[in-house]
Amino acid sequence: MSELTTYEGGEFLTSHEAVAEYLNLALQDEDSAVFIRALGDAARARGMTEVANLTGIDRSTLYRCLSGNHDTGLSVIFRVLQALGTGLSANQRMQETS
């Protein structure tokens, strides 16, 4: 029997462009926890200590907030996005016709 390891996608988040694309894909999911976990992946790929220093938020608090298991306030999200060199954008969605 072979052992399975947990997939860590953060190893591919090596540029601002890759992080932005990853976060945009996560935003397409209607579950906000998916985006929060993606933001956590990006922060870990950057280095949680560095993100903590850039945001002024304690590292353990960041881990907790970006786990996807807690209600994370927008102020934390915006500060982490800024630290990662990214931001949010909104696009018009096509309305479904019935």
ChimeraX attribute file (.defattr): number of C-alpha atoms within 10 A of each C-alpha:
attribute: neighborCount
match mode: 1-to-1
recipient: residues
	/A:1	3
	/A:2	4
	/A:3	5
	/A:4	6
	/A:5	6
	/A:6	6
	/A:7	7
	/A:8	9
	/A:9	12
	/A:10	19
	/A:11	12
	/A:12	12
	/A:13	19
	/A:14	12
	/A:15	12
	/A:16	14
	/A:17	12
	/A:18	14
	/A:19	25
	/A:20	20
	/A:21	13
	/A:22	20
	/A:23	23
	/A:24	17
	/A:25	13
	/A:26	19
	/A:27	19
	/A:28	11
	/A:29	11
	/A:30	9
	/A:31	11
	/A:32	15
	/A:33	19
	/A:34	18
	/A:35	22
	/A:36	23
	/A:37	19
	/A:38	24
	/A:39	26
	/A:40	23
	/A:41	23
	/A:42	29
	/A:43	25
	/A:44	19
	/A:45	20
	/A:46	20
	/A:47	12
	/A:48	19
	/A:49	16
	/A:50	15
	/A:51	24
	/A:52	20
	/A:53	12
	/A:54	14
	/A:55	19
	/A:56	13
	/A:57	15
	/A:58	13
	/A:59	16
	/A:60	12
	/A:61	11
	/A:62	22
	/A:63	16
	/A:64	14
	/A:65	20
	/A:66	26
	/A:67	18
	/A:68	19
	/A:69	11
	/A:70	11
	/A:71	13
	/A:72	17
	/A:73	9
	/A:74	9
	/A:75	9
	/A:76	17
	/A:77	20
	/A:78	15
	/A:79	19
	/A:80	25
	/A:81	21
	/A:82	15
	/A:83	19
	/A:84	23
	/A:85	13
	/A:86	17
	/A:87	15
	/A:88	12
	/A:89	7
	/A:90	7
	/A:91	5
	/A:92	5
	/A:93	6
	/A:94	6
	/A:95	6
	/A:96	5
	/A:97	4
	/A:98	3
